[in-house]
Amino acid sequence: MNRLLAGILMYPLSSPLFAAAMEEGAASAPSETVSLVWVIVFAVIFFGMIVGFFVYLWHTEKNRKPEE
């Protein structure tokens, strides 16, 4: 299993297309940044959905009827 996982992880490093993309990416200009407001909005929505999911799981488990 370890050999398979190592092979899968090392394959992109040996791929010529991946190497060309790495060289191209290093020579290109840096990408534009986003406003900090949008990062905070994303974080609130992301963590809010995670908390909401666990609240939903807790609520459905609390209201589950015992099976006979």
CHARMM-style PDB file with segment names, atoms N, HN, CA, C and O in Angstrom:
ATOM      1  N   MET     1       0.823  -1.190   0.000  1.00  0.00      PROA
ATOM      2  CA  MET     1       0.000   0.000   0.000  1.00  0.00      PROA
ATOM      3  C   MET     1       0.869   1.257   0.000  1.00  0.00      PROA
ATOM      4  O   MET     1       0.573   2.224  -0.701  1.00  0.00      PROA
ATOM      5  N   ASN     2       1.940   1.235   0.789  1.00  0.00      PROA
ATOM      6  HN  ASN     2       2.180   0.449   1.359  1.00  0.00      PROA
ATOM      7  CA  ASN     2       2.817   2.407   0.847  1.00  0.00      PROA
ATOM      8  C   ASN     2       3.499   2.663  -0.489  1.00  0.00      PROA
ATOM      9  O   ASN     2       3.681   3.813  -0.889  1.00  0.00      PROA
ATOM     10  N   ARG     3       3.876   1.589  -1.180  1.00  0.00      PROA
ATOM     11  HN  ARG     3       3.728   0.655  -0.855  1.00  0.00      PROA
ATOM     12  CA  ARG     3       4.544   1.761  -2.466  1.00  0.00      PROA
ATOM     13  C   ARG     3       3.586   2.348  -3.493  1.00  0.00      PROA
ATOM     14  O   ARG     3       3.979   3.178  -4.313  1.00  0.00      PROA
ATOM     15  N   LEU     4       2.323   1.914  -3.449  1.00  0.00      PROA
ATOM     16  HN  LEU     4       2.004   1.240  -2.784  1.00  0.00      PROA
ATOM     17  CA  LEU     4       1.326   2.445  -4.372  1.00  0.00      PROA
ATOM     18  C   LEU     4       1.087   3.923  -4.099  1.00  0.00      PROA
ATOM     19  O   LEU     4       1.036   4.730  -5.027  1.00  0.00      PROA
ATOM     20  N   LEU     5       0.942   4.272  -2.843  1.00  0.00      PROA
ATOM     21  HN  LEU     5       0.983   3.616  -2.089  1.00  0.00      PROA
ATOM     22  CA  LEU     5       0.712   5.665  -2.479  1.00  0.00      PROA
ATOM     23  C   LEU     5       1.911   6.531  -2.857  1.00  0.00      PROA
ATOM     24  O   LEU     5       1.734   7.641  -3.359  1.00  0.00      PROA
ATOM     25  N   ALA     6       3.102   6.050  -2.628  1.00  0.00      PROA
ATOM     26  HN  ALA     6       3.246   5.148  -2.219  1.00  0.00      PROA
ATOM     27  CA  ALA     6       4.298   6.804  -2.993  1.00  0.00      PROA
ATOM     28  C   ALA     6       4.391   6.977  -4.507  1.00  0.00      PROA
ATOM     29  O   ALA     6       4.795   8.035  -4.990  1.00  0.00      PROA
ATOM     30  N   GLY     7       4.020   5.944  -5.250  1.00  0.00      PROA
ATOM     31  HN  GLY     7       3.692   5.084  -4.858  1.00  0.00      PROA
ATOM     32  CA  GLY     7       4.040   6.039  -6.704  1.00  0.00      PROA
ATOM     33  C   GLY     7       3.038   7.048  -7.227  1.00  0.00      PROA
ATOM     34  O   GLY     7       3.331   7.804  -8.153  1.00  0.00      PROA
ATOM     35  N   ILE     8       1.855   7.058  -6.631  1.00  0.00      PROA
ATOM     36  HN  ILE     8       1.617   6.444  -5.878  1.00  0.00      PROA
ATOM     37  CA  ILE     8       0.825   8.005  -7.055  1.00  0.00      PROA
ATOM     38  C   ILE     8       1.262   9.428  -6.742  1.00  0.00      PROA
ATOM     39  O   ILE     8       1.036  10.336  -7.541  1.00  0.00      PROA
ATOM     40  N   LEU     9       1.884   9.629  -5.589  1.00  0.00      PROA
ATOM     41  HN  LEU     9       2.068   8.891  -4.939  1.00  0.00      PROA
ATOM     42  CA  LEU     9       2.316  10.974  -5.216  1.00  0.00      PROA
ATOM     43  C   LEU     9       3.522  11.444  -6.030  1.00  0.00      PROA
ATOM     44  O   LEU     9       3.662  12.643  -6.273  1.00  0.00      PROA
ATOM     45  N   MET    10       4.379  10.543  -6.448  1.00  0.00      PROA
ATOM     46  HN  MET    10       4.265   9.569  -6.250  1.00  0.00      PROA
ATOM     47  CA  MET    10       5.584  10.932  -7.176  1.00  0.00      PROA
ATOM     48  C   MET    10       5.348  11.074  -8.677  1.00  0.00      PROA
ATOM     49  O   MET    10       6.166  11.680  -9.368  1.00  0.00      PROA
ATOM     50  N   TYR    11       4.245  10.528  -9.198  1.00  0.00      PROA
ATOM     51  HN  TYR    11       3.580  10.036  -8.637  1.00  0.00      PROA
ATOM     52  CA  TYR    11       3.998  10.590 -10.636  1.00  0.00      PROA
ATOM     53  C   TYR    11       3.908  12.031 -11.155  1.00  0.00      PROA
ATOM     54  O   TYR    11       4.542  12.327 -12.168  1.00  0.00      PROA
ATOM     55  N   PRO    12       3.159  12.946 -10.521  1.00  0.00      PROA
ATOM     56  CA  PRO    12       3.110  14.312 -11.068  1.00  0.00      PROA
ATOM     57  C   PRO    12       4.467  14.996 -11.091  1.00  0.00      PROA
ATOM     58  O   PRO    12       4.716  15.848 -11.944  1.00  0.00      PROA
ATOM     59  N   LEU    13       5.338  14.637 -10.175  1.00  0.00      PROA
ATOM     60  HN  LEU    13       5.136  13.945  -9.482  1.00  0.00      PROA
ATOM     61  CA  LEU    13       6.654  15.267 -10.159  1.00  0.00      PROA
ATOM     62  C   LEU    13       7.502  14.845 -11.348  1.00  0.00      PROA
ATOM     63  O   LEU    13       8.375  15.594 -11.786  1.00  0.00      PROA
ATOM     64  N   SER    14       7.253  13.661 -11.868  1.00  0.00      PROA
ATOM     65  HN  SER    14       6.544  13.053 -11.512  1.00  0.00      PROA
ATOM     66  CA  SER    14       8.053  13.192 -12.980  1.00  0.00      PROA
ATOM     67  C   SER    14       7.403  13.480 -14.324  1.00  0.00      PROA
ATOM     68  O   SER    14       8.018  13.238 -15.362  1.00  0.00      PROA
ATOM     69  N   SER    15       6.202  13.980 -14.335  1.00  0.00      PROA
ATOM     70  HN  SER    15       5.702  14.176 -13.492  1.00  0.00      PROA
ATOM     71  CA  SER    15       5.495  14.255 -15.579  1.00  0.00      PROA
ATOM     72  C   SER    15       6.074  15.490 -16.269  1.00  0.00      PROA
ATOM     73  O   SER    15       6.238  16.526 -15.624  1.00  0.00      PROA
ATOM     74  N   PRO    16       6.387  15.406 -17.553  1.00  0.00      PROA
ATOM     75  CA  PRO    16       6.937  16.572 -18.250  1.00  0.00      PROA
ATOM     76  C   PRO    16       5.950  17.733 -18.328  1.00  0.00      PROA
ATOM     77  O   PRO    16       6.363  18.892 -18.314  1.00  0.00      PROA
ATOM     78  N   LEU    17       4.657  17.441 -18.410  1.00  0.00      PROA
ATOM     79  HN  LEU    17       4.321  16.499 -18.422  1.00  0.00      PROA
ATOM     80  CA  LEU    17       3.673  18.516 -18.465  1.00  0.00      PROA
ATOM     81  C   LEU    17       3.629  19.281 -17.149  1.00  0.00      PROA
ATOM     82  O   LEU    17       3.470  20.502 -17.136  1.00  0.00      PROA
ATOM     83  N   PHE    18       3.770  18.567 -16.062  1.00  0.00      PROA
ATOM     84  HN  PHE    18       3.899  17.575 -16.074  1.00  0.00      PROA
ATOM     85  CA  PHE    18       3.782  19.216 -14.756  1.00  0.00      PROA
ATOM     86  C   PHE    18       5.017  20.090 -14.622  1.00  0.00      PROA
ATOM     87  O   PHE    18       4.941  21.195 -14.084  1.00  0.00      PROA
ATOM     88  N   ALA    19       6.151  19.608 -15.107  1.00  0.00      PROA
ATOM     89  HN  ALA    19       6.212  18.711 -15.544  1.00  0.00      PROA
ATOM     90  CA  ALA    19       7.390  20.382 -15.034  1.00  0.00      PROA
ATOM     91  C   ALA    19       7.284  21.645 -15.891  1.00  0.00      PROA
ATOM     92  O   ALA    19       7.772  22.701 -15.489  1.00  0.00      PROA
ATOM     93  N   ALA    20       6.654  21.551 -17.061  1.00  0.00      PROA
ATOM     94  HN  ALA    20       6.257  20.692 -17.387  1.00  0.00      PROA
ATOM     95  CA  ALA    20       6.494  22.722 -17.922  1.00  0.00      PROA
ATOM     96  C   ALA    20       5.581  23.744 -17.259  1.00  0.00      PROA
ATOM     97  O   ALA    20       5.817  24.948 -17.363  1.00  0.00      PROA
ATOM     98  N   ALA    21       4.552  23.278 -16.588  1.00  0.00      PROA
ATOM     99  HN  ALA    21       4.360  22.300 -16.504  1.00  0.00      PROA
ATOM    100  CA  ALA    21       3.642  24.197 -15.909  1.00  0.00      PROA
ATOM    101  C   ALA    21       4.355  24.887 -14.751  1.00  0.00      PROA
ATOM    102  O   ALA    21       4.091  26.055 -14.465  1.00  0.00      PROA
ATOM    103  N   MET    22       5.247  24.177 -14.091  1.00  0.00      PROA
ATOM    104  HN  MET    22       5.461  23.229 -14.323  1.00  0.00      PROA
ATOM    105  CA  MET    22       5.991  24.778 -12.981  1.00  0.00      PROA
ATOM    106  C   MET    22       6.909  25.881 -13.489  1.00  0.00      PROA
ATOM    107  O   MET    22       7.011  26.936 -12.863  1.00  0.00      PROA
ATOM    108  N   GLU    23       7.581  25.650 -14.618  1.00  0.00      PROA
ATOM    109  HN  GLU    23       7.498  24.793 -15.127  1.00  0.00      PROA
ATOM    110  CA  GLU    23       8.474  26.664 -15.169  1.00  0.00      PROA
ATOM    111  C   GLU    23       7.681  27.874 -15.649  1.00  0.00      PROA
ATOM    112  O   GLU    23       8.100  29.017 -15.466  1.00  0.00      PROA
ATOM    113  N   GLU    24       6.528  27.610 -16.266  1.00  0.00      PROA
ATOM    114  HN  GLU    24       6.187  26.681 -16.415  1.00  0.00      PROA
ATOM    115  CA  GLU    24       5.689  28.684 -16.774  1.00  0.00      PROA
ATOM    116  C   GLU    24       5.121  29.506 -15.621  1.00  0.00      PROA
ATOM    117  O   GLU    24       5.018  30.729 -15.718  1.00  0.00      PROA
ATOM    118  N   GLY    25       4.758  28.845 -14.547  1.00  0.00      PROA
ATOM    119  HN  GLY    25       4.841  27.852 -14.468  1.00  0.00      PROA
ATOM    120  CA  GLY    25       4.190  29.533 -13.395  1.00  0.00      PROA
ATOM    121  C   GLY    25       5.207  30.410 -12.686  1.00  0.00      PROA
ATOM    122  O   GLY    25       4.849  31.449 -12.133  1.00  0.00      PROA
ATOM    123  N   ALA    26       6.456  30.009 -12.696  1.00  0.00      PROA
ATOM    124  HN  ALA    26       6.747  29.165 -13.146  1.00  0.00      PROA
ATOM    125  CA  ALA    26       7.485  30.788 -12.014  1.00  0.00      PROA
ATOM    126  C   ALA    26       7.784  32.078 -12.776  1.00  0.00      PROA
ATOM    127  O   ALA    26       8.149  33.081 -12.163  1.00  0.00      PROA
ATOM    128  N   ALA    27       7.636  32.068 -14.108  1.00  0.00      PROA
ATOM    129  HN  ALA    27       7.339  31.253 -14.606  1.00  0.00      PROA
ATOM    130  CA  ALA    27       7.966  33.237 -14.909  1.00  0.00      PROA
ATOM    131  C   ALA    27       6.791  34.199 -15.035  1.00  0.00      PROA
ATOM    132  O   ALA    27       6.983  35.348 -15.433  1.00  0.00      PROA
ATOM    133  N   SER    28       5.596  33.763 -14.708  1.00  0.00      PROA
ATOM    134  HN  SER    28       5.440  32.830 -14.384  1.00  0.00      PROA
ATOM    135  CA  SER    28       4.435  34.627 -14.885  1.00  0.00      PROA
ATOM    136  C   SER    28       4.328  35.642 -13.747  1.00  0.00      PROA
ATOM    137  O   SER    28       4.937  35.484 -12.689  1.00  0.00      PROA
ATOM    138  N   ALA    29       3.550  36.670 -13.992  1.00  0.00      PROA
ATOM    139  HN  ALA    29       3.056  36.798 -14.851  1.00  0.00      PROA
ATOM    140  CA  ALA    29       3.353  37.716 -12.986  1.00  0.00      PROA
ATOM    141  C   ALA    29       2.480  37.180 -11.857  1.00  0.00      PROA
ATOM    142  O   ALA    29       1.682  36.268 -12.077  1.00  0.00      PROA
ATOM    143  N   PRO    30       2.616  37.725 -10.662  1.00  0.00      PROA
ATOM    144  CA  PRO    30       1.776  37.264  -9.552  1.00  0.00      PROA
ATOM    145  C   PRO    30       0.308  37.578  -9.813  1.00  0.00      PROA
ATOM    146  O   PRO    30      -0.020  38.574 -10.458  1.00  0.00      PROA
ATOM    147  N   SER    31      -0.551  36.735  -9.315  1.00  0.00      PROA
ATOM    148  HN  SER    31      -0.285  35.926  -8.791  1.00  0.00      PROA
ATOM    149  CA  SER    31      -1.980  36.939  -9.529  1.00  0.00      PROA
ATOM    150  C   SER    31      -2.498  38.062  -8.632  1.00  0.00      PROA
ATOM    151  O   SER    31      -1.864  38.441  -7.647  1.00  0.00      PROA
ATOM    152  N   GLU    32      -3.659  38.576  -9.001  1.00  0.00      PROA
ATOM    153  HN  GLU    32      -4.173  38.269  -9.801  1.00  0.00      PROA
ATOM    154  CA  GLU    32      -4.252  39.648  -8.211  1.00  0.00      PROA
ATOM    155  C   GLU    32      -4.773  39.095  -6.896  1.00  0.00      PROA
ATOM    156  O   GLU    32      -5.228  37.953  -6.827  1.00  0.00      PROA
ATOM    157  N   THR    33      -4.705  39.897  -5.874  1.00  0.00      PROA
ATOM    158  HN  THR    33      -4.336  40.824  -5.930  1.00  0.00      PROA
ATOM    159  CA  THR    33      -5.184  39.463  -4.570  1.00  0.00      PROA
ATOM    160  C   THR    33      -6.644  39.863  -4.394  1.00  0.00      PROA
ATOM    161  O   THR    33      -7.170  40.686  -5.143  1.00  0.00      PROA
ATOM    162  N   VAL    34      -7.279  39.279  -3.410  1.00  0.00      PROA
ATOM    163  HN  VAL    34      -6.852  38.610  -2.802  1.00  0.00      PROA
ATOM    164  CA  VAL    34      -8.671  39.596  -3.122  1.00  0.00      PROA
ATOM    165  C   VAL    34      -8.721  40.455  -1.866  1.00  0.00      PROA
ATOM    166  O   VAL    34      -7.790  40.470  -1.061  1.00  0.00      PROA
ATOM    167  N   SER    35      -9.813  41.156  -1.725  1.00  0.00      PROA
ATOM    168  HN  SER    35     -10.569  41.143  -2.380  1.00  0.00      PROA
ATOM    169  CA  SER    35     -10.001  41.985  -0.548  1.00  0.00      PROA
ATOM    170  C   SER    35     -10.170  41.096   0.678  1.00  0.00      PROA
ATOM    171  O   SER    35     -10.705  39.991   0.589  1.00  0.00      PROA
ATOM    172  N   LEU    36      -9.711  41.587   1.813  1.00  0.00      PROA
ATOM    173  HN  LEU    36      -9.276  42.485   1.885  1.00  0.00      PROA
ATOM    174  CA  LEU    36      -9.819  40.829   3.057  1.00  0.00      PROA
ATOM    175  C   LEU    36     -11.272  40.583   3.434  1.00  0.00      PROA
ATOM    176  O   LEU    36     -11.579  39.604   4.114  1.00  0.00      PROA
ATOM    177  N   VAL    37     -12.162  41.458   3.002  1.00  0.00      PROA
ATOM    178  HN  VAL    37     -11.912  42.253   2.450  1.00  0.00      PROA
ATOM    179  CA  VAL    37     -13.592  41.287   3.294  1.00  0.00      PROA
ATOM    180  C   VAL    37     -14.102  39.975   2.717  1.00  0.00      PROA
ATOM    181  O   VAL    37     -14.858  39.264   3.378  1.00  0.00      PROA
ATOM    182  N   TRP    38     -13.697  39.643   1.488  1.00  0.00      PROA
ATOM    183  HN  TRP    38     -13.083  40.220   0.951  1.00  0.00      PROA
ATOM    184  CA  TRP    38     -14.174  38.412   0.849  1.00  0.00      PROA
ATOM    185  C   TRP    38     -13.576  37.177   1.502  1.00  0.00      PROA
ATOM    186  O   TRP    38     -14.215  36.125   1.536  1.00  0.00      PROA
ATOM    187  N   VAL    39     -12.376  37.290   2.014  1.00  0.00      PROA
ATOM    188  HN  VAL    39     -11.858  38.144   1.986  1.00  0.00      PROA
ATOM    189  CA  VAL    39     -11.776  36.168   2.742  1.00  0.00      PROA
ATOM    190  C   VAL    39     -12.554  35.913   4.024  1.00  0.00      PROA
ATOM    191  O   VAL    39     -12.807  34.761   4.376  1.00  0.00      PROA
ATOM    192  N   ILE    40     -12.934  36.971   4.725  1.00  0.00      PROA
ATOM    193  HN  ILE    40     -12.729  37.908   4.439  1.00  0.00      PROA
ATOM    194  CA  ILE    40     -13.713  36.827   5.956  1.00  0.00      PROA
ATOM    195  C   ILE    40     -15.101  36.287   5.646  1.00  0.00      PROA
ATOM    196  O   ILE    40     -15.606  35.434   6.375  1.00  0.00      PROA
ATOM    197  N   VAL    41     -15.728  36.772   4.569  1.00  0.00      PROA
ATOM    198  HN  VAL    41     -15.317  37.465   3.977  1.00  0.00      PROA
ATOM    199  CA  VAL    41     -17.048  36.255   4.176  1.00  0.00      PROA
ATOM    200  C   VAL    41     -16.957  34.761   3.875  1.00  0.00      PROA
ATOM    201  O   VAL    41     -17.814  33.989   4.305  1.00  0.00      PROA
ATOM    202  N   PHE    42     -15.926  34.350   3.141  1.00  0.00      PROA
ATOM    203  HN  PHE    42     -15.230  34.977   2.791  1.00  0.00      PROA
ATOM    204  CA  PHE    42     -15.754  32.935   2.840  1.00  0.00      PROA
ATOM    205  C   PHE    42     -15.567  32.124   4.112  1.00  0.00      PROA
ATOM    206  O   PHE    42     -16.167  31.059   4.260  1.00  0.00      PROA
ATOM    207  N   ALA    43     -14.740  32.613   5.033  1.00  0.00      PROA
ATOM    208  HN  ALA    43     -14.252  33.477   4.912  1.00  0.00      PROA
ATOM    209  CA  ALA    43     -14.475  31.873   6.274  1.00  0.00      PROA
ATOM    210  C   ALA    43     -15.739  31.737   7.113  1.00  0.00      PROA
ATOM    211  O   ALA    43     -15.997  30.676   7.680  1.00  0.00      PROA
ATOM    212  N   VAL    44     -16.528  32.808   7.195  1.00  0.00      PROA
ATOM    213  HN  VAL    44     -16.318  33.671   6.735  1.00  0.00      PROA
ATOM    214  CA  VAL    44     -17.773  32.740   7.978  1.00  0.00      PROA
ATOM    215  C   VAL    44     -18.735  31.738   7.359  1.00  0.00      PROA
ATOM    216  O   VAL    44     -19.332  30.935   8.076  1.00  0.00      PROA
ATOM    217  N   ILE    45     -18.894  31.771   6.048  1.00  0.00      PROA
ATOM    218  HN  ILE    45     -18.409  32.423   5.466  1.00  0.00      PROA
ATOM    219  CA  ILE    45     -19.803  30.821   5.388  1.00  0.00      PROA
ATOM    220  C   ILE    45     -19.282  29.402   5.521  1.00  0.00      PROA
ATOM    221  O   ILE    45     -20.049  28.486   5.817  1.00  0.00      PROA
ATOM    222  N   PHE    46     -17.979  29.205   5.304  1.00  0.00      PROA
ATOM    223  HN  PHE    46     -17.355  29.949   5.064  1.00  0.00      PROA
ATOM    224  CA  PHE    46     -17.391  27.861   5.355  1.00  0.00      PROA
ATOM    225  C   PHE    46     -17.550  27.241   6.741  1.00  0.00      PROA
ATOM    226  O   PHE    46     -18.065  26.131   6.874  1.00  0.00      PROA
ATOM    227  N   PHE    47     -17.107  27.962   7.773  1.00  0.00      PROA
ATOM    228  HN  PHE    47     -16.688  28.864   7.665  1.00  0.00      PROA
ATOM    229  CA  PHE    47     -17.194  27.406   9.119  1.00  0.00      PROA
ATOM    230  C   PHE    47     -18.635  27.383   9.622  1.00  0.00      PROA
ATOM    231  O   PHE    47     -18.998  26.522  10.423  1.00  0.00      PROA
ATOM    232  N   GLY    48     -19.454  28.318   9.160  1.00  0.00      PROA
ATOM    233  HN  GLY    48     -19.160  29.017   8.508  1.00  0.00      PROA
ATOM    234  CA  GLY    48     -20.866  28.290   9.513  1.00  0.00      PROA
ATOM    235  C   GLY    48     -21.570  27.059   8.978  1.00  0.00      PROA
ATOM    236  O   GLY    48     -22.417  26.483   9.660  1.00  0.00      PROA
ATOM    237  N   MET    49     -21.230  26.647   7.763  1.00  0.00      PROA
ATOM    238  HN  MET    49     -20.541  27.114   7.209  1.00  0.00      PROA
ATOM    239  CA  MET    49     -21.834  25.434   7.200  1.00  0.00      PROA
ATOM    240  C   MET    49     -21.353  24.192   7.937  1.00  0.00      PROA
ATOM    241  O   MET    49     -22.123  23.250   8.123  1.00  0.00      PROA
ATOM    242  N   ILE    50     -20.100  24.177   8.357  1.00  0.00      PROA
ATOM    243  HN  ILE    50     -19.475  24.943   8.206  1.00  0.00      PROA
ATOM    244  CA  ILE    50     -19.596  23.030   9.118  1.00  0.00      PROA
ATOM    245  C   ILE    50     -20.324  22.934  10.454  1.00  0.00      PROA
ATOM    246  O   ILE    50     -20.765  21.854  10.846  1.00  0.00      PROA
ATOM    247  N   VAL    51     -20.452  24.059  11.152  1.00  0.00      PROA
ATOM    248  HN  VAL    51     -20.094  24.937  10.833  1.00  0.00      PROA
ATOM    249  CA  VAL    51     -21.162  24.065  12.433  1.00  0.00      PROA
ATOM    250  C   VAL    51     -22.622  23.697  12.221  1.00  0.00      PROA
ATOM    251  O   VAL    51     -23.181  22.925  13.000  1.00  0.00      PROA
ATOM    252  N   GLY    52     -23.244  24.231  11.186  1.00  0.00      PROA
ATOM    253  HN  GLY    52     -22.790  24.858  10.553  1.00  0.00      PROA
ATOM    254  CA  GLY    52     -24.632  23.904  10.879  1.00  0.00      PROA
ATOM    255  C   GLY    52     -24.839  22.430  10.614  1.00  0.00      PROA
ATOM    256  O   GLY    52     -25.856  21.864  11.016  1.00  0.00      PROA
ATOM    257  N   PHE    53     -23.888  21.797   9.940  1.00  0.00      PROA
ATOM    258  HN  PHE    53     -23.062  22.256   9.614  1.00  0.00      PROA
ATOM    259  CA  PHE    53     -23.989  20.361   9.674  1.00  0.00      PROA
ATOM    260  C   PHE    53     -23.972  19.558  10.971  1.00  0.00      PROA
ATOM    261  O   PHE    53     -24.761  18.629  11.140  1.00  0.00      PROA
ATOM    262  N   PHE    54     -23.069  19.919  11.889  1.00  0.00      PROA
ATOM    263  HN  PHE    54     -22.428  20.674  11.751  1.00  0.00      PROA
ATOM    264  CA  PHE    54     -23.002  19.185  13.150  1.00  0.00      PROA
ATOM    265  C   PHE    54     -24.213  19.468  14.033  1.00  0.00      PROA
ATOM    266  O   PHE    54     -24.651  18.588  14.774  1.00  0.00      PROA
ATOM    267  N   VAL    55     -24.757  20.672  13.967  1.00  0.00      PROA
ATOM    268  HN  VAL    55     -24.402  21.387  13.364  1.00  0.00      PROA
ATOM    269  CA  VAL    55     -25.986  20.970  14.699  1.00  0.00      PROA
ATOM    270  C   VAL    55     -27.136  20.138  14.130  1.00  0.00      PROA
ATOM    271  O   VAL    55     -27.956  19.611  14.881  1.00  0.00      PROA
ATOM    272  N   TYR    56     -27.192  20.023  12.815  1.00  0.00      PROA
ATOM    273  HN  TYR    56     -26.525  20.451  12.204  1.00  0.00      PROA
ATOM    274  CA  TYR    56     -28.216  19.189  12.177  1.00  0.00      PROA
ATOM    275  C   TYR    56     -28.077  17.731  12.603  1.00  0.00      PROA
ATOM    276  O   TYR    56     -29.078  17.084  12.912  1.00  0.00      PROA
ATOM    277  N   LEU    57     -26.864  17.209  12.624  1.00  0.00      PROA
ATOM    278  HN  LEU    57     -26.051  17.734  12.372  1.00  0.00      PROA
ATOM    279  CA  LEU    57     -26.646  15.827  13.062  1.00  0.00      PROA
ATOM    280  C   LEU    57     -27.066  15.650  14.517  1.00  0.00      PROA
ATOM    281  O   LEU    57     -27.700  14.652  14.860  1.00  0.00      PROA
ATOM    282  N   TRP    58     -26.721  16.602  15.371  1.00  0.00      PROA
ATOM    283  HN  TRP    58     -26.205  17.412  15.092  1.00  0.00      PROA
ATOM    284  CA  TRP    58     -27.082  16.527  16.781  1.00  0.00      PROA
ATOM    285  C   TRP    58     -28.598  16.579  16.940  1.00  0.00      PROA
ATOM    286  O   TRP    58     -29.161  15.844  17.753  1.00  0.00      PROA
ATOM    287  N   HSD    59     -29.260  17.436  16.176  1.00  0.00      PROA
ATOM    288  HN  HSD    59     -28.803  18.033  15.516  1.00  0.00      PROA
ATOM    289  CA  HSD    59     -30.712  17.586  16.272  1.00  0.00      PROA
ATOM    290  C   HSD    59     -31.435  16.318  15.805  1.00  0.00      PROA
ATOM    291  O   HSD    59     -32.384  15.874  16.451  1.00  0.00      PROA
ATOM    292  N   THR    60     -30.995  15.742  14.700  1.00  0.00      PROA
ATOM    293  HN  THR    60     -30.223  16.103  14.176  1.00  0.00      PROA
ATOM    294  CA  THR    60     -31.654  14.521  14.212  1.00  0.00      PROA
ATOM    295  C   THR    60     -31.384  13.336  15.137  1.00  0.00      PROA
ATOM    296  O   THR    60     -32.242  12.469  15.299  1.00  0.00      PROA
ATOM    297  N   GLU    61     -30.204  13.294  15.740  1.00  0.00      PROA
ATOM    298  HN  GLU    61     -29.507  13.998  15.608  1.00  0.00      PROA
ATOM    299  CA  GLU    61     -29.902  12.204  16.677  1.00  0.00      PROA
ATOM    300  C   GLU    61     -30.726  12.348  17.949  1.00  0.00      PROA
ATOM    301  O   GLU    61     -31.168  11.351  18.520  1.00  0.00      PROA
ATOM    302  N   LYS    62     -30.932  13.568  18.391  1.00  0.00      PROA
ATOM    303  HN  LYS    62     -30.573  14.378  17.927  1.00  0.00      PROA
ATOM    304  CA  LYS    62     -31.712  13.813  19.599  1.00  0.00      PROA
ATOM    305  C   LYS    62     -33.185  13.445  19.387  1.00  0.00      PROA
ATOM    306  O   LYS    62     -33.838  12.956  20.310  1.00  0.00      PROA
ATOM    307  N   ASN    63     -33.703  13.673  18.199  1.00  0.00      PROA
ATOM    308  HN  ASN    63     -33.173  14.070  17.450  1.00  0.00      PROA
ATOM    309  CA  ASN    63     -35.119  13.426  17.926  1.00  0.00      PROA
ATOM    310  C   ASN    63     -35.387  12.045  17.313  1.00  0.00      PROA
ATOM    311  O   ASN    63     -36.519  11.753  16.929  1.00  0.00      PROA
ATOM    312  N   ARG    64     -34.374  11.210  17.220  1.00  0.00      PROA
ATOM    313  HN  ARG    64     -33.454  11.448  17.532  1.00  0.00      PROA
ATOM    314  CA  ARG    64     -34.575   9.886  16.639  1.00  0.00      PROA
ATOM    315  C   ARG    64     -35.408   9.031  17.577  1.00  0.00      PROA
ATOM    316  O   ARG    64     -35.185   9.014  18.787  1.00  0.00      PROA
ATOM    317  N   LYS    65     -36.373   8.322  17.001  1.00  0.00      PROA
ATOM    318  HN  LYS    65     -36.554   8.336  16.017  1.00  0.00      PROA
ATOM    319  CA  LYS    65     -37.206   7.430  17.803  1.00  0.00      PROA
ATOM    320  C   LYS    65     -36.479   6.108  17.986  1.00  0.00      PROA
ATOM    321  O   LYS    65     -35.853   5.612  17.048  1.00  0.00      PROA
ATOM    322  N   PRO    66     -36.551   5.532  19.173  1.00  0.00      PROA
ATOM    323  CA  PRO    66     -35.883   4.239  19.377  1.00  0.00      PROA
ATOM    324  C   PRO    66     -36.558   3.147  18.541  1.00  0.00      PROA
ATOM    325  O   PRO    66     -37.783   3.052  18.477  1.00  0.00      PROA
ATOM    326  N   GLU    67     -35.731   2.346  17.918  1.00  0.00      PROA
ATOM    327  HN  GLU    67     -34.736   2.423  17.971  1.00  0.00      PROA
ATOM    328  CA  GLU    67     -36.280   1.262  17.083  1.00  0.00      PROA
ATOM    329  C   GLU    67     -36.660   0.083  17.961  1.00  0.00      PROA
ATOM    330  O   GLU    67     -35.964  -0.258  18.917  1.00  0.00      PROA
ATOM    331  N   GLU    68     -37.766  -0.519  17.617  1.00  0.00      PROA
ATOM    332  HN  GLU    68     -38.331  -0.242  16.840  1.00  0.00      PROA
ATOM    333  CA  GLU    68     -38.270  -1.647  18.425  1.00  0.00      PROA
ATOM    334  C   GLU    68     -37.779  -2.966  17.872  1.00  0.00      PROA
ATOM    335  OT1 GLU    68     -38.099  -4.022  18.417  1.00  0.00      PROA
TER     336      GLU     68
END
